[in-house]
């Protein structure tokens, strides 16, 4: 319980939560970005071979 108080009750704890959230958000964005472009490239290659 003390750990949650420190995590959400202090400046350092809130900054840590914000950094973790931003990092996970960037990871999700890049995962989506790269998978989207991989699928587009694969579809473009398939159209070119036919």
Steps between C-alpha positions, in 0.01 A plus 500: 500500500788734578643439153177614335494811716853585391427413137185712467563754773843643418638693207759234425240223511262683268784575259588130498139410419496759220826370351375140511174603330682696229741213438217246466310739274800545273549124490139449393528773237816355347360146507193618311710715263743223404234230465290729281792575269604135490151398388486779242837396358390137488178593318695720255742213431214256442336739252828543316560126460158425350 
